[in-house]
Amino acid sequence: DVGGATAAYPRTLRFSEGSFIYNMERAEFLRISDARSGRQFVIRPETTRKEFLALFGKITGSTLSEEGFRVLERKFHAFREDFSAAAELEG
């Protein structure tokens, strides 16, 4: 029922990471993005700082300092909080 939906993406259109539709859409996204770039980089919650720094170096060609990492981390958490509030994901 989207008749009274106030959010751009109602909860009925959100899928868990383990769902068939999520994995189908993810595979399609990866197929499209991989075809464009010729490479794929994945950062997950379990990605260690060392792994992240290595990926950052591969993607950007530059080394990320400890202070630079903390700045990116703060920006990410601010974005996550704003996004969660806008998507009504706050619990």
C-alpha positions in Angstrom: 0.0 0.0 0.0 1.9 3.1 -1.2 -1.2 5.4 -1.2 -0.1 7.1 2.0 3.6 6.7 1.7 5.6 9.7 2.8 9.1 8.3 2.0 10.6 8.2 -1.4 11.2 4.5 -1.0 8.6 2.8 1.2 9.7 0.0 3.5 8.0 -2.5 1.2 10.7 -1.8 -1.4 13.6 -2.4 0.9 15.2 -5.9 0.8 17.5 -7.6 3.3 21.0 -8.5 2.1 20.1 -12.2 2.1 16.9 -11.9 -0.1 16.7 -13.1 -3.6 15.7 -9.7 -5.0 18.5 -8.0 -3.2 21.1 -10.4 -4.6 19.5 -10.3 -8.1 19.7 -6.5 -8.1 23.3 -6.5 -6.6 24.4 -8.9 -9.3 23.0 -6.7 -12.0 24.6 -3.6 -10.5 28.0 -5.4 -10.3 27.6 -6.6 -13.9 27.0 -3.1 -15.1 29.7 -1.4 -12.9 32.2 -4.1 -13.7 31.6 -3.8 -17.4 32.3 0.0 -17.2 35.3 -0.1 -15.0 36.9 -3.4 -15.6 37.4 -3.9 -11.9 35.5 -4.3 -8.7 36.2 -3.1 -5.2 34.0 -4.1 -2.2 34.0 -2.6 1.2 31.9 -4.5 3.8 31.3 -3.9 7.6 33.9 -6.7 8.3 36.6 -5.0 6.1 39.5 -4.3 8.3 41.2 -0.9 8.5 44.3 -2.4 6.8 42.2 -3.8 4.0 40.4 -0.5 3.6 43.7 1.4 3.4 45.0 -1.0 0.8 41.8 -0.6 -1.3 42.0 3.2 -0.9 45.5 3.1 -2.3 44.5 0.9 -5.2 41.5 3.1 -6.1 43.0 6.5 -5.6 46.7 5.8 -6.1 47.6 7.7 -2.9 48.2 6.7 0.7 45.6 7.7 3.3 47.1 9.1 6.5 45.6 8.2 10.0 44.2 11.7 10.2 42.7 11.4 6.7 41.1 8.1 7.7 39.5 9.7 10.8 38.2 12.6 8.6 36.6 10.1 6.2 35.2 8.0 9.1 33.6 11.1 10.6 32.1 12.1 7.2 30.8 8.6 6.7 29.1 8.4 10.1 27.5 11.9 9.5 26.2 10.7 6.1 24.9 7.4 7.7 23.0 9.3 10.4 21.5 11.7 7.9 20.6 8.9 5.5 19.0 6.8 8.3 16.9 9.7 9.4 15.8 10.5 5.9 15.0 6.9 5.2 13.2 6.5 8.5 15.6 3.7 9.5 16.1 5.0 13.1 15.2 2.4 15.7 
